[in-house]
Amino acid sequence: MEGAPPFLAQTGEMADSIRRHAWERTALGEPGAWPQALQILVGVMLAADQPMFMVWGADKVWLYNDAFIPILGRKHPAALGRHALDEVWREASDTLTPLFDAVFNGVAVQMDDLALELDRKGVAQEAHFTFSYTPARDASGAVVALFGVCTETTELYERRREQEASERALSAAADAARAAAERIELALRAGAIVGTWVWDVPDNHFVADEQFAQSFGLDPELCRIGLPLEQVMESIHPADRDRVAAEVAAALARGGPYRCEYRVLRGDGAYRWTEASGEVELDQHGGAVRFPGVLVDIEERRKAEEHRRLLVNELNHRVKNTLSVVQGLARQTFRNTGDVRVAVATFEDRLTALSRAHNLLTDENWASASLRDIIGDQLGVDRWGDRIALDGPEVALSPQVAVSLALALHELGTNAAKYGALSNDNGRVLVRWRTDPGRATVILRWAESGGPPVTSPARPGFGSRMIERALAAEAGGRVALQFQPDGVVCDIEAPMAP
């Protein structure tokens, strides 16, 4: 490692390979002369345990870390420094080219399941990946590289496919009569049966008990003496009726078990979900002669399924939002830094601030968060004593606004501790807020005093951009940041929780 550039002073197979590679034969040239952005990204990539890779510049130069080696298969080690699409992944270039083009046009790309036909073992095989492609920019803001993080999910996909095939085979082989009997027994134990029936198919004579009559909103006496099936079907929800008729016809044609879920109109005028389970008995010629069955109320189970679906959708939404925030923090943190260790420490601090905001929301079941709690948690008010003063009423914020405001306060507090009012022994910070009920907003002012003299920066730093982006663009608020001589003043207006 002697004589290697600092960003390559790491252990590992790919660090060694990059140091030994004949880069003078490529468009990149010697590593010591590589652009700062490339050096930083390569250093971060080599230090990571997760599979990562880079595609650099117009020549699409391919670089990767140790964790990515198993994904390459027999393409390693020859893939290093080659054209990512024309040489490394030539067999998948039709699929990858539009994704790469989007990233080099400044658009981040993320997919939970990407299927590719890859030649990694001497023969083309289907492989599956979960990945995130992020555009990397130089100091001028131009996109110079694609930074990729991925996990191969082929084995998981194959196991899931095999499991689904096994379940289908098992279901097809199950004894139909026994399955019907088990459903009836479970319904009896749960006390959920709301009716029984027997249908004489040739005579179209449908007899049911009083509970069935109540469930279908029918005359109990009429159900006792019998009625045609068509009259029973009139109580089924119009949107379900054709489907139920088709299921009944199929059961009559094949014989054996019948099971169908649908909504029925009860006597009180409300529709409820029910499950009908029965058994079609055939004669010696294969004709349907008798069709008994039971009716089960599944209204609460449908409600539970809908609740589960809503929870899953909400979880997916939160995860995607969190990943978007983390991706933005990483892109901004590593964009112009010259010291990888400082950048990593800054990035970790920002992730910690995000985590603390999530903890507050989790304590309140992600319904809302207290503004005072957010301020106290992000600034560590107890640690500063009377040097930080808070003044304002109790205000509840929605999850999105709470996260955005927490990140903004983290940046303000960090800057104050490093350069502003909290960087000496005398400075103070006053955080004061009030509500505007007419506009359903909270108006907050951050005011520093007693610190070193303040000068307005030549251009806004990441903290300033993050505050404005998080609150103005993402949370629907407004921000005015002033660098006054006696201290930074930041006025924030954000929506309150509904």
N, C-alpha and C positions, 0 to 999 in steps of 0.2 A: 504493500500500500504506500510505500515511500514515494514521494513525488506526485501522488495522485491529487487531483483537486479536492478541496475540503468536502464537497458534497458527495464524493465517492469514497470517503474514508470510513466505510462500513464493512462488516463481514457478511458473507453470504455468497452463494453461487453466482447470482446475477450481478452483484457488485463487482466480483472478480471478472466476470465475462465482459462487462462494460468497460472496465479498466484495460482489458487485453484486446478489445475489438479494434480492428483497423479502421477507425473512424475517418482517417485522412482520405480514404477512398469513397466516402459518402458526402452528401451535401452538408452534413453537420460539421465536419472538420473535427479537430482535436477537442476533447471535453473541456479543457481549460479555457477555451475561447467560446464555449457555448453561451447563449443568451442567459441572463440572470433568471428569467422565468423558467427556462428549461432546467437549469441547475436546481432550482428550488423544488420543482415538481418531481424530478428524478430522485432527489433526496428524500422527499416525503414518501414516494412510492416504494423505494427500497426498504424503508424503515417499517412499512406496514405488514401486518400478518395476513390481511385479507387480499385475495387476488386482485391486482391492479395492473393497468397497462396505460400506455400513452401512444397517441398517433400525432407526430410532430410535423407541422408545416405542410407546404404544398406537395412535397415529396412523400407524404404519408409514412414517415419513418416509424417503425414499430419498436417499442421498448416495453419491458415488463419486469415484474419482480419475481422472487422465488416462489411465492404462493401461486403464481399463475402457471408455473411449469407443468403441473399435471394436466391442466386444461389443454395445453398445446400438444401433448402426446409426442409423436415422432417428429413434429415440426420443430421441436427444441433440439439443439441450440441454434439451428440454422436460421430461425425466424428473426433473431436480433438484428436490427438495423435495416431490415428489408421493407419493401413497400407493403403496407398493411393489407390493401385490397388486391393488388395485382399479383402478389407473390404469397403472402402468408395465408390469407383467407380467400384465395381466388375462387374456390368452389362455392363460397357463400356471398360473393361480391354483389350479386343481384339484390339480395336482401339487405346487406349491410350498407351499400352505397347511399341510398336515400337517408339512412339514419346518420351516417357520417356527414353527409352534405348538410343536414339540418343543424348538426352541432357546429360545423365550421361557419354556418350562417348565424351563429349566436344563440341557438335554441337548445336547451337542455332536453335530453331524451331519457325516459325511464320506462321499463316494461317489466311486468312480473313474470311473464313466460314467453320467451323468444325461442322458437324452434328453428334449428339450422341443420342442414345436411353437411357434415364435416368429414374430411379425410384425415383422421388422426392416427389410424392404425393400419393404413394400407388399403382401406375400403371405406366408402362413404357410409356414414351412419347418422341417424337422427340424434341430435343433442338438444338439451333445453337449458336455458339460462334465465336468471333474474339479474338485471343489470341497471346501471345508471351511467349515462354519458354526459359529461359536463364540459362546456367550452372553456378553455383556458386562454386568458388574454395577457398581452404584454403591457408595458407601462402606458402605451398610447391608447389602450382599450381595444386594439385589434385582436381578433381570435387567431391564435397561433397554434393551438393544439386541442386535441380531444383527450380528456382525462377520464378513464373508465374504471369503474368498480363493478365486479360481477361475481356471481356464485353459480356454479353449475348445479342444476337440479335434475339432471337426466335420470340418476338412480331413483330419486324420489318419484319422478314422473312415471318411470317404469313400474315401480312398486304399486303406485296408485292405479295404474292401468291394469296390472295383473289382479289386484284386489277387486276392482270393479268387474273384471271378467269372471272371477271366481264367485262373486256374489250373484251375478246373473245366472251362472250355471247352477248354483245352489238353489236359487229361487225357482228356476225352471224344473228342477228335479224334485222339489218338495211335494209331499203328498197333499193334494188339493183338499180332500175331505178333512184331513187332520188340521190343516191350516185354518179352515173355516171354523172347526170346533174350538180351536184355541182362541180365536177372536171372540167367539161367543162367551167362552169361559172367562176371559179377561174382562169383558164388558159386565158380566154378572158380578164378578168380584168388585168391580169399581162402582157398581150401582148406577151405571150410566145408560142401561138399556131403557129406551123410551117407547118400546112397542115391538110386537111380533106380528108376523103375517104368514098365511099360507095361500098360495095362488094355484088354483086348479087351471092349468094352462089350456087344455083343449076346450073347456067350457067358459074360459075367461071369467072365472068366479073368484074374486079376491076377498078373503076374509081376514080381519085384523082385530086386535084387542082394543080396549078402551084407551090405553096409553097411546097406541098408534094413531087412533082417531084424533086425540087431542094434539099430537105432534103435527098432524097434517091438516088440522082445522076442519075435520070432517064430522058428520053425525055419527056418534058411537053406535047407535042402533043400526044404521045403514052398514057400518063396517062389520057388525056382528052377523048380520044375515047375508052379507056379501054384495059386492058391486064390481063393475068392470074396471080393469086396470086404467083405462083412459080417464076415468073420473078421478082416480087417485093421482094420476100424473098432473092434473090441473093445479095441484097445490105446490108443485115444484117451481122454483124460480124460473122465469122465462129464459134467462141467460143460460141455465143449466139443463133445460128440458130436452133439447135435441141430443146432448151428450149422454144423458141418462138413458134415453130411448135406444141409442146406439149400443150402449153397454148391455142393456137388457137383451136386445136382439142377438148380440154376440154370445151371451151366456146361454140363451135358448138353443143356439145353433151348435155349440160345442159341448154343452152340459157341464156339470161340475160346479166349482165355486164361482161366486159373484161377489164383487165388492165395489162400491161406488160412493163418492162423497158429493153432496149437493146441498142446496139450501131449500128449506120448506117453509111454507107460510102457515104460521100457527094461528090459533083462534084469536089471539090478541092483536093480530095484524102485523106482527114482526116476523122477519125471516131469521131462521137459525140454521147453522151448519149441522148436518147429520151424516152418519155413515151407515149405509145399508149393506149387510152381509148376509148371504144366503147360499143355497145349494140347489142347482137345477138337476132334477132326477129325470133320466131318460128311460123310455121303454126299450124293448128288445130290438126295435127297428131304428132306434136313435132319435125318436121324437120326444120333445119335452112334454112331460105329463104333470109334474108337481114341482112347485118352487116355494119352499118355506124360507123364512129368514127373520132377522132381527134388525131393529133400528137403534142406533147409538147416538146420543147427543155429544158432538165434538166441538161445540161452540167455544168453550174455554181453551181447548187445544188449538184451535185456529188462531184465536187471540194471542196465545203464547207464541205461536210460530211467527205471527206478524210482529210481535214485540222483539223476538230474536232477530228477525230480518232487519228491523230498524236499528237494533243495537250493533249488528254487524256493519251496516251502512255507516253508522256514526263512527264506529271504530276505524273503518277504512278512511273516512274523511279526515279524522284527527291524525292518523298516521301519515297520510299524504301531505297534510298541512305542515306537520312537524318536519318531515323530510325536506319539504320545500324551504322551510326556515333554515334548517341546518345546512342545506346546499347553498343558500344565499350567504350565510355566515362564512362558510368555507371559501366560497368564491371571492368574497370581499377581503377576508383576512389574508389569504395567500396571494392576492393579486400583485401587490407592489412591495412585499417585504423583502428585505435583504438578509435577514437572519432567521433560519428555519426554527431554531429553538424558541426565539421570541414569538414567532408566529404561532407555533404550536401552543405555547403557554397562553397567548391571547385567545386563541380559538377555544381552548379548554375552559377558560374563564367565562367565555360567552355561552358555551354549552351548559356550564353550571348555572348561570343566570336563567337560561331557558328551563333547566330542570327544576329550579326552585319555583318558578312560576307555575309549572305543571303540578308540582306538589301541592301548592295552595289550591289549585283548581280541583285536584283529586279529592282533597279534604272536603270540598263542597259538592262532590259528585258532578263536577264540570258544569254546574248551573251558572255560577258567577263567582267573583272574587272581590274581597274588600280592597278598596283603593289604599286605605291606611296600612293594611297588612302587606300589600305589594311594595309600598314605599319603604316600610320598616325592614322588610326582608331583603330587598335589593341593596339598600344603603347600609345595612348593619347599624341601625341607629343607636342601639345600646352601646356599641363600641366607641362611638364618638361623643357620647354625653351631650352637653348643651351646645355643642358646636353644630349640631343639626337640629333644627326646630321644625316641627310639623304643626300645621294649623288648618283645620278643615273638618267638615261633617263626615258622617259615615256615608259612603257611596259604593254601590255595587256595580261591577263592570262585567260585561260579557266575556267569555273565554278568549275570543280573538283580540278584543281590545286589551284585556288583562295581559296577555302574552306580549303584545306589541309595546305596551307601556312599560312592562317590566324590563324588556331589552333596552328601551330608551333610557330608563332610569339607571340601568347598569352602566351604560356608556357615560351618562352625565356624572355618576359617582366616581367611575374610574378616572375620568379626565380631571375631576376636581381633586382627587387624591394624588395624582401625578403632577399636575401643572397648576391647579387652581386653588380655591380657598382652603382646601383640606391638605395642601402640600406643605403648609407651614404650621406654626403653633398658635396663630391668632385668628385665622380665617373662619368664617361661619357660612352655613348654608341654610336658607329659609325656604321651605316648601309649603306653599299656601294654596288652597283650592276652595272653590265654591261651586254651587250647582246653578244651572239655568233651567228651571223646570219647563219653561215655555218651549225651549229647543231640545229638551231632554239630553243636555250635555253637561259635562263637568269641565271647569276652566281652572287650570293649574299653572302656577308660576314657580319656576326654579330660579332663585336669586342668590348669587354668591357675593361675598364681601370680605374685605380684610386679607385677601390673598395677594400674591404677586401681581404686578401690573399686567393687564391683559392687552394683547394686540390681536387684531383680526387676522386670521390666517390667509395666506395668498390664495389658497383654494380649499374647499371643504374636505375634511378628512373622512375616513370611513365612519367614525362615530356620528358626525353631523349627517352624513348621507343616510346612515342606518336609522337615525331618529326620525328624519323626515320621511323616509320610505316606509318604515314600520307603521308610523302613526297616520301620515297623510294618505299614502297609497293603499295600505292594507287594512287599516282600521277605520277609515273614513273620518279622520280627524284633521286638525290643522296645527301647524307648528311654526313658531317664529323664534329663531335662535339669534341672540345678539351678543357680540363680544365687546362689552362696554369696558372702559379703562379700569373701573374698580371691581369688575367681576362679571362672569358669564350670567346672562339672563335668558331663560328659555320659557316661552309661553306656549302652553299646550291646551287644545280644546279637543275633547274626545266624547263619543257617545256613551251615555250611561246604559246599564242593562235595562231591557224593557221590563 
